[in-house]
Amino acid sequence: MTEKQRLLGKFVLSTACCLLSLAILSCRLTGFPEGDFFPIDPGDLSFVRQSNVPAMSSVTNMTLYNNFAFVADGNGRLGIHDVTSSLTPITISSITIPDVQQSIRRIEVDWRNNLYVAAGVGGLHVINASNTHFPVVVASHNQINAADLSLYEDYIAVIDNNGWRLLEVVSSSHLSELFFYDYFIPRQPMRILMRGNWVFVASRDFIDIFDITNPFNVRLERQIRISGFVDFDILDNRFLVVATFNRLLFIDITSPLNADIASDLVPMWTPHVIRAHNNYLFISWTNRSLSAYRILTITSLREESRKEFPQLVRDIDFRGNLIFLSNGINGFDIYSYVR
């Protein structure tokens, strides 16, 4: 073998090693089975568009109950739509909450058709929508800086400044405060979820787990450090799926007292919204695409479909196999997902 051949051989081997290292380092959630490193667009044929409802201003989020979609659409404005037919949704009514000059952060609805609305510095509001044609604001708590809220049975957990409050729904117009938790040190909670006797609070660098078995003596039981929180959701009552700027974490919450990170994956892009539904994970990315991942295991996700949008998908909700997407100035879209 000549010196030139030896040098060429070393170059080829060095190049191959570098490419393999880059492939390993760039391992992402992909549309391929475990072991394939390079994401290839799986196509969007699983997303079958049903209809679009134009925005009154800009749709930021919504919640579904029975055959109705309750939609945050503009500063302090909420629209009610009959979505019995996904092909021909009907706009029924709208209401603007007085003195709310910003977008609604979260809407929850109970069995009475009461809407609980987190409006940031605009407060926490209760709207009686038992008559969907004539919704009425029945209570306003303007002193609460309601950045987010979560409803479970007759209890509401709502973020307020540097802490959160636990409220009980006594009647449509009466919320009774049971407990207030203040972090005392700067924490700035961003999202809150309540399930059973547990409340999960996310701030930029922590997931905090509270035991509310005794609602008058709430206890902080677990803290898990993260970095750069974006969004979270609960999968099958077993995992808290947490999206950060550069990680997708599955936290095992089967025993919340011993909750810990069970899986740590690296996503392709920066997520904006993450929602779990059945055995799927839907992720809205900041590049204005939406991915549907089938969860094989918590360490192996398969991207089945990906769709591009002209606007950032700001929120995702479900009814059966229907997916409702909040698309800002483009209103909201209804898709069926064909598996």
TAMO-V785831 format. One record per run of one state. SS is the DSSP state (alpha for helix, beta for strand, coil for the rest). FROM is the first residue (numbers start at 1). TO is the last residue. Records with the same first field share a line. If there is no record, write none. Layout:
BEGIN
SS->FROM-TO + FROM-TO
END
This chain:
BEGIN
coil->1-2 + 26-46 + 54-58 + 66-67 + 74-74 + 76-76 + 83-89 + 97-102 + 104-105 + 110-113 + 119-119 + 121-123 + 129-135 + 142-145 + 153-154 + 161-162 + 172-173 + 183-190 + 196-197 + 203-205 + 212-218 + 226-228 + 236-238 + 245-247 + 253-255 + 259-259 + 266-270 + 278-279 + 286-288 + 298-299 + 309-314 + 320-321 + 327-327 + 329-331 + 338-339
alpha->3-25 + 256-258
beta->47-53 + 59-65 + 68-73 + 75-75 + 77-82 + 90-96 + 103-103 + 106-109 + 114-118 + 120-120 + 124-128 + 136-141 + 146-152 + 155-160 + 163-171 + 174-182 + 191-195 + 198-202 + 206-211 + 219-225 + 229-235 + 239-244 + 248-252 + 260-265 + 271-277 + 280-285 + 289-297 + 300-308 + 315-319 + 322-326 + 328-328 + 332-337
END
